[in-house]
Amino acid sequence: MRILLCEDQDAIRRMIEALVGASGHEVIGVGTGREAVERALTERFDVLLLDLMLPGSMDGFEVCERLRAHPGTSSLPIIVISALDDQEARARALKLGATAYYAKPFRPLELLEHIGGLKPARRA
């Protein structure tokens, strides 16, 4: 599968890229919400791994909201991986369309199992 990873912390982004990439997936990493939206709207991805606390004008909540509002990405699975581990953040992300929510530190094998259970995305 082709996976878009939006994580602003380089060390965490590299770790997730290595973990998910070692399972045979192609991982494209970006560091801002704006980059994630631009790439998701112009390229085909099967899943988005999304941090919520991102630098700049677009946080993960807004990324989720924008991608759900666009016909080309409205069904893209969005898996949140965030240090925000409170009920309010979790509920907000899920309400905006997140498919799943993993709190940092997350269990890598759980994440890989979840990704493995997804069907590759199809675009019209």
Secondary structure, 3 states (H helix, E strand, C coil): CEEEEECCCHHHHHHHHHHHHCCCCEEEEECCHHHHHHHHHHCCCCEEEECCCCCCCCCHHHHHHHHHHCCCCCCCCEEEEECCCCHHHHHHHHHCCCCEEEECCCCHHHHHHHHHCCCCCCCC
